[in-house]
Amino acid sequence: MEKEKKPFYKKSWFMYLMLVIMTPIGLIILWLNKDYTKKKKGIITGVFGVWFIVMSIASQPTEEEKAEEKAEQQEAKEQKEVEKKEKEEAKKKEEQRLKNRSIDEAIEEDNKDVEEAQMSDGELTLTYEHGTMWSENSLFNVVYDAFKVTHDAFEEDEVDSVVNVIKVKMTDEKGNEELKDVINYRYNRSDFEELNYDNFKDMALGEQWRILNESDEYFIHPGIRANLKSEYTDNLK
């Protein structure tokens, strides 16, 4: 009859491996092993018990190592406190800077579409430069976006009027490119405040000509106006 093979965890080599690398587990396997007498188990337990104690003591850090580790922890703590303080100071400086910004600086920084903002005698001029990929009708989307920025600008009491200047690169008959003002419009505070902004903004979505009609004055470059959709030009005052 063929002798039944032992699983690896019941074999002596595995037991001794555990006794070396994980002594407590190895001792459990030893005392469960029926191939060893109690006397032999006691001897092995004594030997590896001493081994375990020696290795445990050897693995303990020395006083010098403890002191070095403590110093490193203290240094890391101090560095963390320094970084925290620097972040708090930087945050305060930024808050102070934002608080002290001029109106044109604030508008220019907070609105990615605004290329330039200039304040002069209560009038804020906002310049927008459309990218190279544009069509005449897409410029009316800029008209709408500029209207929303105009609303933000009038939140500041110092602003009496807002002029929006939309620029694009135009090519003449000889192929020369030049950045030109193609759509401009102006609102003064009193006329803008007559509008119910939320309702009017919804009305003007897709019907941007309304924004130009309600402005104090507007200008559309002839070359742009000639190629606009009739739904825009027919409704313009």
MDAnalysis code that builds the backbone (N, CA, C; Angstrom):
import MDAnalysis as mda
import numpy as np

u = mda.Universe.empty(711, n_residues=237, atom_resindex=np.repeat(np.arange(237), 3), trajectory=True)
u.add_TopologyAttr("name", ["N", "CA", "C"] * 237)
u.add_TopologyAttr("resid", np.arange(1, 238))
u.add_TopologyAttr("resname", ["MET", "GLU", "LYS", "GLU", "LYS", "LYS", "PRO", "PHE", "TYR", "LYS", "LYS", "SER", "TRP", "PHE", "MET", "TYR", "LEU", "MET", "LEU", "VAL", "ILE", "MET", "THR", "PRO", "ILE", "GLY", "LEU", "ILE", "ILE", "LEU", "TRP", "LEU", "ASN", "LYS", "ASP", "TYR", "THR", "LYS", "LYS", "LYS", "LYS", "GLY", "ILE", "ILE", "THR", "GLY", "VAL", "PHE", "GLY", "VAL", "TRP", "PHE", "ILE", "VAL", "MET", "SER", "ILE", "ALA", "SER", "GLN", "PRO", "THR", "GLU", "GLU", "GLU", "LYS", "ALA", "GLU", "GLU", "LYS", "ALA", "GLU", "GLN", "GLN", "GLU", "ALA", "LYS", "GLU", "GLN", "LYS", "GLU", "VAL", "GLU", "LYS", "LYS", "GLU", "LYS", "GLU", "GLU", "ALA", "LYS", "LYS", "LYS", "GLU", "GLU", "GLN", "ARG", "LEU", "LYS", "ASN", "ARG", "SER", "ILE", "ASP", "GLU", "ALA", "ILE", "GLU", "GLU", "ASP", "ASN", "LYS", "ASP", "VAL", "GLU", "GLU", "ALA", "GLN", "MET", "SER", "ASP", "GLY", "GLU", "LEU", "THR", "LEU", "THR", "TYR", "GLU", "HIS", "GLY", "THR", "MET", "TRP", "SER", "GLU", "ASN", "SER", "LEU", "PHE", "ASN", "VAL", "VAL", "TYR", "ASP", "ALA", "PHE", "LYS", "VAL", "THR", "HIS", "ASP", "ALA", "PHE", "GLU", "GLU", "ASP", "GLU", "VAL", "ASP", "SER", "VAL", "VAL", "ASN", "VAL", "ILE", "LYS", "VAL", "LYS", "MET", "THR", "ASP", "GLU", "LYS", "GLY", "ASN", "GLU", "GLU", "LEU", "LYS", "ASP", "VAL", "ILE", "ASN", "TYR", "ARG", "TYR", "ASN", "ARG", "SER", "ASP", "PHE", "GLU", "GLU", "LEU", "ASN", "TYR", "ASP", "ASN", "PHE", "LYS", "ASP", "MET", "ALA", "LEU", "GLY", "GLU", "GLN", "TRP", "ARG", "ILE", "LEU", "ASN", "GLU", "SER", "ASP", "GLU", "TYR", "PHE", "ILE", "HIS", "PRO", "GLY", "ILE", "ARG", "ALA", "ASN", "LEU", "LYS", "SER", "GLU", "TYR", "THR", "ASP", "ASN", "LEU", "LYS"])
u.atoms.positions = np.array([
    [0.848, -1.207, 0.000],
    [0.000, 0.000, 0.000],
    [0.880, 1.253, 0.000],
    [0.544, 2.175, -0.844],
    [1.378, 3.375, -0.978],
    [1.223, 4.253, 0.245],
    [2.340, 4.732, 0.766],
    [2.344, 5.566, 1.953],
    [1.785, 6.944, 1.604],
    [0.866, 7.440, 2.464],
    [0.243, 8.753, 2.230],
    [1.275, 9.857, 2.414],
    [1.330, 10.759, 1.444],
    [2.285, 11.863, 1.506],
    [1.811, 12.940, 2.470],
    [2.747, 13.459, 3.239],
    [2.430, 14.541, 4.166],
    [2.313, 15.866, 3.416],
    [1.382, 16.720, 3.847],
    [1.368, 18.078, 3.268],
    [2.612, 18.813, 3.733],
    [3.040, 19.806, 2.957],
    [4.307, 20.481, 3.239],
    [4.362, 21.089, 4.631],
    [3.207, 21.598, 5.129],
    [3.225, 22.264, 6.430],
    [3.386, 21.295, 7.603],
    [3.339, 19.977, 7.309],
    [3.580, 18.987, 8.365],
    [4.972, 18.385, 8.275],
    [5.732, 18.825, 7.289],
    [7.078, 18.288, 7.112],
    [8.076, 19.051, 7.982],
    [9.150, 18.344, 8.355],
    [10.132, 18.912, 9.287],
    [10.807, 20.145, 8.730],
    [11.118, 20.159, 7.420],
    [11.818, 21.307, 6.849],
    [11.016, 22.593, 6.997],
    [9.679, 22.483, 6.838],
    [8.822, 23.661, 6.972],
    [8.759, 24.113, 8.426],
    [8.700, 23.127, 9.344],
    [8.655, 23.437, 10.769],
    [9.903, 24.207, 11.185],
    [11.093, 23.697, 10.760],
    [12.343, 24.363, 11.142],
    [12.476, 25.748, 10.479],
    [11.950, 25.865, 9.259],
    [11.959, 27.175, 8.596],
    [11.156, 28.183, 9.407],
    [9.969, 27.755, 9.877],
    [9.140, 28.627, 10.697],
    [9.795, 28.931, 12.032],
    [10.492, 27.934, 12.609],
    [11.183, 28.157, 13.878],
    [12.258, 29.235, 13.746],
    [12.869, 29.316, 12.572],
    [13.925, 30.306, 12.349],
    [13.355, 31.697, 12.057],
    [12.400, 31.737, 11.140],
    [11.926, 33.061, 10.696],
    [10.703, 33.559, 11.475],
    [9.862, 32.645, 11.974],
    [8.673, 33.009, 12.756],
    [8.535, 32.005, 13.899],
    [9.380, 32.180, 14.913],
    [9.521, 31.197, 15.989],
    [8.196, 30.822, 16.650],
    [7.322, 31.744, 17.045],
    [6.068, 31.348, 17.703],
    [5.231, 30.390, 16.863],
    [5.145, 30.650, 15.554],
    [4.377, 29.755, 14.676],
    [5.080, 28.405, 14.566],
    [6.399, 28.463, 14.450],
    [7.171, 27.223, 14.378],
    [6.972, 26.354, 15.612],
    [6.886, 26.949, 16.798],
    [6.679, 26.192, 18.039],
    [5.295, 25.554, 18.063],
    [4.309, 26.256, 17.540],
    [2.960, 25.669, 17.472],
    [2.974, 24.436, 16.581],
    [3.639, 24.553, 15.424],
    [3.727, 23.410, 14.494],
    [4.481, 22.257, 15.160],
    [5.537, 22.609, 15.909],
    [6.330, 21.586, 16.604],
    [5.475, 20.778, 17.564],
    [4.705, 21.454, 18.399],
    [3.930, 20.772, 19.423],
    [2.705, 20.049, 18.851],
    [2.368, 20.356, 17.610],
    [1.292, 19.609, 16.947],
    [1.828, 18.391, 16.185],
    [3.152, 18.362, 16.059],
    [3.798, 17.280, 15.309],
    [3.915, 16.036, 16.206],
    [3.291, 14.941, 15.775],
    [3.273, 13.708, 16.575],
    [4.531, 12.860, 16.378],
    [5.411, 13.279, 15.479],
    [6.633, 12.508, 15.225],
    [7.721, 12.794, 16.263],
    [7.529, 13.776, 17.112],
    [8.539, 14.156, 18.099],
    [8.031, 13.835, 19.506],
    [8.956, 13.348, 20.338],
    [8.610, 13.081, 21.730],
    [8.548, 14.380, 22.492],
    [7.917, 14.332, 23.680],
    [7.819, 15.535, 24.512],
    [9.203, 16.029, 24.898],
    [10.108, 15.094, 25.164],
    [11.463, 15.483, 25.551],
    [12.152, 16.231, 24.415],
    [12.010, 15.697, 23.203],
    [12.643, 16.333, 22.046],
    [12.005, 17.689, 21.757],
    [10.683, 17.727, 21.925],
    [9.977, 19.002, 21.718],
    [10.442, 20.041, 22.729],
    [10.676, 19.568, 23.987],
    [11.132, 20.487, 25.019],
    [12.502, 21.056, 24.711],
    [13.404, 20.181, 24.219],
    [14.756, 20.622, 23.878],
    [14.701, 21.657, 22.747],
    [13.947, 21.302, 21.701],
    [13.837, 22.216, 20.540],
    [13.201, 23.538, 20.968],
    [12.200, 23.446, 21.827],
    [11.546, 24.665, 22.326],
    [12.528, 25.538, 23.084],
    [13.358, 24.916, 23.918],
    [14.357, 25.666, 24.671],
    [15.348, 26.363, 23.768],
    [15.841, 25.602, 22.756],
    [16.844, 26.166, 21.833],
    [16.272, 27.360, 21.070],
    [15.087, 27.155, 20.503],
    [14.531, 28.221, 19.671],
    [13.889, 29.326, 20.502],
    [13.553, 28.994, 21.780],
    [13.090, 30.038, 22.677],
    [14.198, 31.041, 22.950],
    [15.409, 30.480, 23.198],
    [16.575, 31.354, 23.397],
    [16.871, 32.128, 22.129],
    [16.772, 31.446, 20.984],
    [16.977, 32.102, 19.671],
    [16.033, 33.283, 19.484],
    [14.783, 33.060, 19.825],
    [13.768, 34.106, 19.654],
    [14.061, 35.309, 20.545],
    [14.458, 35.038, 21.811],
    [14.764, 36.127, 22.749],
    [15.969, 36.928, 22.273],
    [17.024, 36.198, 21.836],
    [18.240, 36.865, 21.351],
    [17.928, 37.749, 20.151],
    [17.166, 37.215, 19.197],
    [16.843, 37.969, 17.991],
    [15.954, 39.177, 18.311],
    [15.046, 38.992, 19.297],
    [14.176, 40.110, 19.686],
    [14.986, 41.235, 20.281],
    [15.949, 40.871, 21.138],
    [16.812, 41.883, 21.763],
    [17.673, 42.572, 20.710],
    [18.190, 41.770, 19.777],
    [19.069, 42.313, 18.735],
    [18.335, 43.276, 17.812],
    [17.027, 43.022, 17.649],
    [16.260, 43.879, 16.728],
    [15.832, 45.193, 17.370],
    [15.956, 45.311, 18.693],
    [15.586, 46.544, 19.382],
    [16.600, 47.648, 19.059],
    [16.115, 48.856, 18.790],
    [17.049, 49.953, 18.481],
    [17.879, 50.339, 19.707],
    [19.093, 50.773, 19.463],
    [19.959, 51.240, 20.533],
    [19.511, 52.622, 20.986],
    [20.036, 53.084, 22.097],
    [19.698, 54.413, 22.606],
    [20.078, 55.493, 21.589],
    [21.198, 55.271, 20.921],
    [21.648, 56.222, 19.905],
    [20.674, 56.269, 18.737],
    [20.206, 55.070, 18.327],
    [19.239, 54.998, 17.223],
    [17.917, 55.627, 17.630],
    [17.506, 55.396, 18.894],
    [16.268, 55.999, 19.388],
    [16.364, 57.515, 19.390],
    [17.508, 58.005, 19.838],
    [17.713, 59.453, 19.879],
    [17.704, 60.044, 18.471],
    [18.323, 59.327, 17.530],
    [18.371, 59.797, 16.139],
    [16.980, 59.810, 15.517],
    [16.204, 58.772, 15.797],
    [14.841, 58.689, 15.271],
    [13.975, 59.808, 15.856],
    [14.143, 60.053, 17.163],
    [13.386, 61.109, 17.822],
    [13.736, 62.477, 17.230],
    [15.043, 62.670, 16.952],
    [15.489, 63.932, 16.362],
    [14.902, 64.113, 14.968],
    [14.848, 63.040, 14.193],
    [14.279, 63.102, 12.844],
    [12.789, 63.430, 12.901],
    [12.087, 62.805, 13.853],
    [10.661, 63.081, 14.012],
    [10.415, 64.534, 14.399],
    [11.274, 65.055, 15.300],
    [11.144, 66.447, 15.719],
    [11.415, 67.394, 14.563],
    [12.425, 67.068, 13.765],
    [12.772, 67.889, 12.603],
    [11.634, 67.896, 11.586],
    [11.045, 66.702, 11.379],
    [9.923, 66.603, 10.439],
    [8.728, 67.407, 10.938],
    [8.503, 67.373, 12.255],
    [7.398, 68.120, 12.847],
    [7.614, 69.617, 12.673],
    [8.851, 70.057, 12.944],
    [9.167, 71.487, 12.809],
    [9.051, 71.943, 11.362],
    [9.493, 71.080, 10.422],
    [9.411, 71.413, 9.000],
    [7.951, 71.544, 8.562],
    [7.124, 70.655, 9.095],
    [5.697, 70.684, 8.770],
    [5.055, 71.969, 9.290],
    [5.467, 72.386, 10.489],
    [4.937, 73.617, 11.065],
    [5.389, 74.838, 10.257],
    [6.645, 74.809, 9.796],
    [7.165, 75.907, 8.968],
    [6.378, 76.002, 7.663],
    [6.146, 74.847, 7.021],
    [5.398, 74.822, 5.751],
    [3.972, 75.312, 5.952],
    [3.366, 74.911, 7.082],
    [2.005, 75.346, 7.381],
    [1.947, 76.859, 7.552],
    [2.943, 77.397, 8.272],
    [3.004, 78.835, 8.506],
    [3.214, 79.586, 7.197],
    [4.079, 79.047, 6.333],
    [4.343, 79.683, 5.036],
    [3.078, 79.710, 4.181],
    [2.322, 78.596, 4.201],
    [1.081, 78.529, 3.429],
    [0.070, 79.547, 3.950],
    [-0.014, 79.653, 5.278],
    [-0.954, 80.609, 5.866],
    [-0.578, 82.044, 5.507],
    [0.732, 82.339, 5.542],
    [1.199, 83.683, 5.196],
    [0.949, 83.984, 3.720],
    [1.204, 82.974, 2.865],
    [0.966, 83.148, 1.424],
    [-0.512, 83.373, 1.149],
    [-1.361, 82.646, 1.880],
    [-2.809, 82.801, 1.714],
    [-3.256, 84.197, 2.121],
    [-2.714, 84.697, 3.255],
    [-3.061, 86.035, 3.717],
    [-2.614, 87.099, 2.716],
    [-1.391, 86.917, 2.174],
    [-0.879, 87.869, 1.190],
    [-1.757, 87.891, -0.057],
    [-2.167, 86.687, -0.495],
    [-3.010, 86.614, -1.691],
    [-4.373, 87.248, -1.430],
    [-4.935, 86.995, -0.249],
    [-6.216, 87.606, 0.101],
    [-6.104, 89.131, 0.136],
    [-4.985, 89.618, 0.670],
    [-4.754, 91.065, 0.728],
    [-4.574, 91.642, -0.670],
    [-3.852, 90.902, -1.516],
    [-3.634, 91.354, -2.896],
    [-4.969, 91.432, -3.644],
    [-5.794, 90.388, -3.482],
    [-7.089, 90.380, -4.155],
    [-7.969, 91.520, -3.669],
    [-7.858, 91.810, -2.373],
    [-8.660, 92.870, -1.786],
    [-8.253, 94.242, -2.319],
    [-6.972, 94.398, -2.596],
    [-6.442, 95.707, -3.019],
    [-6.366, 95.875, -4.543],
    [-6.852, 94.891, -5.297],
    [-6.794, 95.018, -6.754],
    [-7.671, 96.165, -7.250],
    [-7.226, 96.774, -8.308],
    [-8.074, 97.763, -8.961],
    [-9.173, 97.023, -9.726],
    [-10.199, 97.753, -10.135],
    [-11.325, 97.129, -10.830],
    [-10.873, 96.469, -12.126],
    [-10.063, 97.183, -12.904],
    [-9.637, 96.615, -14.178],
    [-8.750, 95.387, -13.973],
    [-7.913, 95.411, -12.938],
    [-7.087, 94.232, -12.645],
    [-7.954, 93.037, -12.278],
    [-8.971, 93.277, -11.451],
    [-9.865, 92.198, -11.012],
    [-10.632, 91.597, -12.184],
    [-11.177, 92.468, -13.034],
    [-11.942, 91.992, -14.190],
    [-11.044, 91.170, -15.118],
    [-9.854, 91.676, -15.349],
    [-8.923, 91.000, -16.266],
    [-8.483, 89.641, -15.722],
    [-8.230, 89.572, -14.418],
    [-7.767, 88.316, -13.818],
    [-8.886, 87.286, -13.694],
    [-10.095, 87.752, -13.366],
    [-11.190, 86.830, -13.056],
    [-11.971, 86.373, -14.273],
    [-11.738, 86.990, -15.420],
    [-12.470, 86.614, -16.637],
    [-11.470, 86.230, -17.725],
    [-11.384, 84.946, -17.977],
    [-10.380, 84.445, -18.931],
    [-10.599, 84.970, -20.345],
    [-11.834, 85.389, -20.664],
    [-12.113, 85.875, -22.016],
    [-11.645, 87.310, -22.239],
    [-11.438, 88.035, -21.158],
    [-11.033, 89.447, -21.274],
    [-9.529, 89.520, -21.504],
    [-9.154, 90.073, -22.636],
    [-7.734, 90.217, -22.975],
    [-7.117, 91.399, -22.241],
    [-7.876, 92.459, -22.128],
    [-7.354, 93.658, -21.470],
    [-8.508, 94.457, -20.873],
    [-8.268, 95.067, -19.708],
    [-9.267, 95.919, -19.067],
    [-8.599, 97.218, -18.656],
    [-9.244, 98.329, -18.992],
    [-8.694, 99.646, -18.651],
    [-9.794, 100.531, -18.098],
    [-9.508, 101.160, -16.966],
    [-10.465, 102.048, -16.317],
    [-9.982, 103.485, -16.465],
    [-10.878, 104.356, -16.919],
    [-10.500, 105.763, -17.083],
    [-11.734, 106.635, -16.886],
    [-11.672, 107.502, -15.876],
    [-12.766, 108.452, -15.597],
    [-14.123, 107.754, -15.484],
    [-14.150, 106.618, -14.791],
    [-15.412, 105.909, -14.558],
    [-15.847, 105.005, -15.684],
    [-15.124, 105.034, -16.809],
    [-15.490, 104.158, -17.931],
    [-14.502, 102.995, -18.021],
    [-15.044, 101.791, -18.025],
    [-14.231, 100.576, -18.097],
    [-14.292, 100.030, -19.520],
    [-13.124, 99.929, -20.144],
    [-13.046, 99.392, -21.512],
    [-12.498, 97.976, -21.442],
    [-13.265, 97.035, -21.979],
    [-12.894, 95.618, -21.961],
    [-12.625, 95.153, -23.388],
    [-11.468, 94.570, -23.591],
    [-11.070, 94.122, -24.927],
    [-11.065, 92.602, -24.987],
    [-11.633, 92.071, -26.060],
    [-11.688, 90.629, -26.283],
    [-11.033, 90.334, -27.620],
    [-10.141, 89.379, -27.645],
    [-9.508, 88.980, -28.903],
    [-9.931, 87.565, -29.230],
    [-10.764, 87.439, -30.271],
    [-11.233, 86.119, -30.678],
    [-10.075, 85.362, -31.329],
    [-10.089, 84.044, -31.182],
    [-9.026, 83.224, -31.770],
    [-9.067, 83.218, -33.285],
    [-8.162, 82.461, -33.871],
    [-8.065, 82.425, -35.338],
    [-9.254, 81.696, -35.966],
    [-9.835, 80.749, -35.230],
    [-10.983, 80.007, -35.769],
    [-12.261, 80.754, -35.393],
    [-12.768, 81.574, -36.315],
    [-13.974, 82.327, -36.023],
    [-14.785, 82.513, -37.295],
    [-16.052, 82.784, -37.087],
    [-16.931, 83.172, -38.187],
    [-17.677, 84.414, -37.743],
    [-18.270, 85.100, -38.690],
    [-18.980, 86.327, -38.353],
    [-20.066, 86.060, -37.298],
    [-20.797, 84.961, -37.455],
    [-21.897, 84.668, -36.538],
    [-21.391, 84.245, -35.154],
    [-20.220, 83.594, -35.110],
    [-19.686, 83.173, -33.812],
    [-19.283, 84.365, -32.957],
    [-19.024, 85.500, -33.599],
    [-18.663, 86.707, -32.841],
    [-19.810, 87.171, -31.953],
    [-21.032, 86.815, -32.312],
    [-22.175, 87.206, -31.489],
    [-22.196, 86.426, -30.170],
    [-21.526, 85.277, -30.146],
    [-21.370, 84.571, -28.874],
    [-20.469, 85.366, -27.936],
    [-19.477, 86.044, -28.512],
    [-18.595, 86.898, -27.709],
    [-19.389, 88.096, -27.199],
    [-20.296, 88.600, -28.011],
    [-21.165, 89.700, -27.580],
    [-21.928, 89.292, -26.324],
    [-22.432, 88.068, -26.319],
    [-23.202, 87.550, -25.170],
    [-22.311, 87.379, -23.938],
    [-21.136, 86.791, -24.143],
    [-20.209, 86.599, -23.011],
    [-19.777, 87.944, -22.424],
    [-19.552, 88.914, -23.295],
    [-19.146, 90.247, -22.838],
    [-20.260, 90.907, -22.041],
    [-21.494, 90.611, -22.389],
    [-22.633, 91.175, -21.660],
    [-22.628, 90.686, -20.206],
    [-22.285, 89.422, -20.002],
    [-22.215, 88.872, -18.642],
    [-21.080, 89.521, -17.854],
    [-19.967, 89.799, -18.523],
    [-18.853, 90.485, -17.853],
    [-19.266, 91.927, -17.523],
    [-20.038, 92.529, -18.392],
    [-20.533, 93.882, -18.146],
    [-21.342, 93.922, -16.849],
    [-22.159, 92.912, -16.657],
    [-22.948, 92.818, -15.418],
    [-22.031, 92.762, -14.204],
    [-20.982, 91.949, -14.281],
    [-20.031, 91.846, -13.163],
    [-19.335, 93.179, -12.907],
    [-19.024, 93.884, -13.991],
    [-18.322, 95.164, -13.855],
    [-19.181, 96.194, -13.127],
    [-20.474, 96.203, -13.402],
    [-21.359, 97.177, -12.766],
    [-21.628, 96.866, -11.293],
    [-21.132, 95.742, -10.807],
    [-21.213, 95.442, -9.377],
    [-20.329, 96.406, -8.587],
    [-19.346, 96.994, -9.275],
    [-18.444, 97.955, -8.647],
    [-19.014, 99.364, -8.812],
    [-19.137, 100.078, -7.702],
    [-19.769, 101.408, -7.719],
    [-19.012, 102.431, -8.562],
    [-17.684, 102.239, -8.679],
    [-16.883, 103.226, -9.412],
    [-17.128, 103.189, -10.925],
    [-17.731, 102.117, -11.412],
    [-17.937, 101.969, -12.854],
    [-19.215, 102.693, -13.272],
    [-19.060, 103.679, -14.125],
    [-20.211, 104.435, -14.642],
    [-20.670, 103.897, -15.995],
    [-19.718, 103.374, -16.773],
    [-20.058, 102.839, -18.101],
    [-19.050, 101.760, -18.482],
    [-19.493, 100.880, -19.377],
    [-18.639, 99.777, -19.835],
    [-18.659, 99.739, -21.359],
    [-17.461, 99.705, -21.937],
    [-17.317, 99.576, -23.393],
    [-16.689, 98.208, -23.670],
    [-17.340, 97.413, -24.508],
    [-16.809, 96.119, -24.914],
    [-16.273, 96.213, -26.338],
    [-15.015, 95.835, -26.503],
    [-14.352, 95.924, -27.803],
    [-13.923, 94.515, -28.219],
    [-14.513, 94.021, -29.299],
    [-14.194, 92.680, -29.794],
    [-13.292, 92.812, -31.009],
    [-12.133, 92.150, -30.934],
    [-11.148, 92.245, -32.015],
    [-10.887, 90.883, -32.627],
    [-10.625, 90.869, -33.938],
    [-10.192, 89.650, -34.632],
    [-9.151, 90.046, -35.683],
    [-8.397, 89.049, -36.116],
    [-7.459, 89.286, -37.213],
    [-8.207, 89.185, -38.527],
    [-8.113, 90.237, -39.323],
    [-8.769, 90.244, -40.633],
    [-7.695, 90.313, -41.722],
    [-7.979, 89.663, -42.822],
    [-7.028, 89.596, -43.932],
    [-7.537, 90.441, -45.103],
    [-6.674, 91.331, -45.594],
    [-7.103, 92.169, -46.715],
    [-6.903, 91.444, -48.042],
    [-7.198, 92.130, -49.132],
    [-7.130, 91.513, -50.469],
    [-5.719, 91.105, -50.855],
    [-4.708, 91.674, -50.184],
    [-3.321, 91.327, -50.487],
    [-2.761, 90.266, -49.541],
    [-3.640, 89.744, -48.677],
    [-3.203, 88.675, -47.775],
    [-2.592, 89.157, -46.487],
    [-2.618, 90.460, -46.261],
    [-2.038, 91.005, -45.028],
    [-3.042, 90.896, -43.881],
    [-2.543, 90.464, -42.729],
    [-3.388, 90.331, -41.547],
    [-3.241, 91.543, -40.628],
    [-4.376, 91.934, -40.042],
    [-4.357, 93.055, -39.102],
    [-5.434, 92.840, -38.050],
    [-5.082, 93.096, -36.781],
    [-6.047, 92.963, -35.691],
    [-6.948, 94.195, -35.695],
    [-8.234, 93.970, -35.889],
    [-9.158, 95.101, -36.027],
    [-10.330, 94.980, -35.058],
    [-10.874, 96.160, -34.666],
    [-12.113, 96.190, -33.889],
    [-13.248, 95.838, -34.840],
    [-14.003, 94.789, -34.501],
    [-15.066, 94.380, -35.427],
    [-16.461, 94.569, -34.828],
    [-16.574, 94.453, -33.502],
    [-17.855, 94.741, -32.841],
    [-17.555, 95.472, -31.539],
    [-18.138, 96.635, -31.362],
    [-18.026, 97.394, -30.120],
    [-19.430, 97.735, -29.631],
    [-19.620, 97.743, -28.321],
    [-20.879, 98.304, -27.800],
    [-20.661, 98.830, -26.385],
    [-21.495, 99.812, -26.029],
    [-21.310, 100.544, -24.760],
    [-22.619, 100.586, -23.982],
    [-22.506, 100.402, -22.678],
    [-23.642, 100.566, -21.766],
    [-23.251, 101.553, -20.673],
    [-24.128, 102.502, -20.373],
    [-23.920, 103.294, -19.165],
    [-24.727, 102.643, -18.037],
    [-24.427, 103.014, -16.821],
    [-25.034, 102.340, -15.662],
    [-26.560, 102.457, -15.651],
    [-27.066, 103.647, -15.879],
    [-28.518, 103.850, -15.770],
    [-29.281, 102.986, -16.770],
    [-28.804, 102.919, -18.020],
    [-29.484, 102.104, -19.028],
    [-29.376, 100.613, -18.699],
    [-28.211, 100.197, -18.183],
    [-28.032, 98.775, -17.862],
    [-28.947, 98.373, -16.709],
    [-29.091, 99.270, -15.730],
    [-29.903, 98.938, -14.554],
    [-31.396, 98.933, -14.861],
    [-31.790, 99.486, -16.008],
    [-33.194, 99.397, -16.421],
    [-33.563, 97.987, -16.870],
    [-32.543, 97.205, -17.227],
    [-32.789, 95.839, -17.680],
    [-33.023, 94.915, -16.492],
    [-33.941, 93.981, -16.655],
    [-34.040, 92.879, -15.694],
    [-32.993, 91.862, -16.144],
    [-31.830, 91.943, -15.515],
    [-30.670, 91.218, -16.040],
    [-30.937, 89.732, -16.252],
    [-31.458, 89.042, -15.255],
    [-31.652, 87.585, -15.369],
    [-32.590, 87.231, -16.510],
    [-33.716, 87.939, -16.606],
    [-34.667, 87.656, -17.683],
    [-34.106, 88.043, -19.050],
    [-33.476, 89.225, -19.085],
    [-32.948, 89.710, -20.364],
    [-31.817, 88.798, -20.854],
    [-30.994, 88.328, -19.935],
    [-29.889, 87.428, -20.310],
    [-30.443, 86.162, -20.975],
    [-31.531, 85.638, -20.441],
    [-32.149, 84.446, -21.036],
    [-32.741, 84.764, -22.399],
    [-33.347, 85.934, -22.518],
    [-33.919, 86.348, -23.805],
    [-32.835, 86.503, -24.860],
    [-31.669, 86.999, -24.433],
    [-30.590, 87.292, -25.381],
    [-29.792, 86.059, -25.784],
    [-30.012, 84.950, -25.111],
    [-29.313, 83.725, -25.472],
    [-29.837, 83.230, -26.827],
    [-28.999, 83.283, -27.839],
    [-29.419, 82.924, -29.201],
    [-29.988, 84.109, -29.968],
    [-30.304, 85.195, -29.260],
    [-30.791, 86.423, -29.894],
    [-29.935, 87.586, -29.391],
    [-28.640, 87.451, -29.639],
    [-27.681, 88.413, -29.078],
    [-27.871, 89.829, -29.607],
    [-28.584, 89.963, -30.725],
    [-28.851, 91.292, -31.261],
    [-29.585, 92.171, -30.258],
    [-30.323, 91.563, -29.314],
    [-31.031, 92.316, -28.280],
    [-30.045, 93.139, -27.435],
    [-28.878, 92.549, -27.187],
    [-27.869, 93.226, -26.367],
    [-27.406, 94.512, -27.047],
    [-27.205, 94.431, -28.353],
    [-26.764, 95.616, -29.100],
    [-27.878, 96.655, -29.178],
    [-29.102, 96.200, -29.363],
    [-30.219, 97.138, -29.486],
    [-30.433, 97.956, -28.215],
    [-30.197, 97.352, -27.049],
    [-30.435, 98.042, -25.784],
    [-29.222, 98.853, -25.317],
    [-28.119, 98.734, -26.028],
    [-26.918, 99.477, -25.629],
    [-27.037, 100.953, -26.010],
    [-26.166, 101.787, -25.432],
    [-26.158, 103.216, -25.774],
    [-25.765, 103.416, -27.227],
    [-24.793, 102.658, -27.645],
    [-24.315, 102.724, -29.031],
    [-23.554, 101.451, -29.342],
    [-23.533, 101.084, -30.612],
    [-22.764, 99.913, -31.018],
    [-22.203, 100.129, -32.423],
    [-21.191, 99.334, -32.730],
    [-20.557, 99.395, -34.056],
    [-20.279, 97.965, -34.511],
    [-20.594, 97.684, -35.767],
    [-20.246, 96.408, -36.383],
    [-19.483, 96.708, -37.667],
    [-18.316, 96.115, -37.811],
    [-17.491, 96.323, -39.008],
    [-18.302, 95.919, -40.247],
    [-18.288, 96.753, -41.286],
    [-19.072, 96.450, -42.500],
    [-18.780, 95.060, -43.069],
    [-17.504, 94.669, -43.036],
    [-17.149, 93.349, -43.573],
    [-17.749, 92.215, -42.766],
    [-17.959, 92.442, -41.471],
    [-18.588, 91.447, -40.603],
    [-20.093, 91.461, -40.798],
    [-20.661, 92.641, -40.826],
    [-22.127, 92.770, -40.932],
    [-22.643, 92.176, -42.233],
    [-21.867, 92.303, -43.289],
    [-22.315, 91.810, -44.596],
    [-22.503, 90.297, -44.614],
    [-21.818, 89.579, -43.712],
    [-21.886, 88.112, -43.715],
    [-22.642, 87.533, -42.527],
    [-23.322, 88.394, -41.758],
    [-24.104, 87.905, -40.623],
    [-25.412, 87.269, -41.101],
    [-25.940, 86.386, -40.299],
    [-27.250, 85.799, -40.598],
    [-28.302, 86.900, -40.611],
    [-29.295, 86.724, -41.444],
    [-30.348, 87.735, -41.546],
    [-31.111, 87.879, -40.238],
    [-31.192, 86.795, -39.452],
    [-31.913, 86.866, -38.178],
    [-31.237, 87.836, -37.222],
    [-29.927, 88.076, -37.426],
    [-29.208, 89.060, -36.615],
    [-29.434, 90.453, -37.194],
    [-29.148, 90.633, -38.465],
    [-29.171, 91.962, -39.063],
    [-30.588, 92.524, -39.178],
    [-31.566, 91.641, -39.443],
    [-32.945, 92.136, -39.626],
    [-33.521, 92.708, -38.346],
    [-33.035, 92.239, -37.187],
    [-33.577, 92.692, -35.900],
    [-32.766, 93.831, -35.278],
    [-31.651, 94.157, -35.877],
    [-30.831, 95.233, -35.331],
    [-31.444, 96.593, -35.619],
    [-31.416, 97.444, -34.604],
    [-31.875, 98.810, -34.825],
    [-30.854, 99.533, -35.677],
])
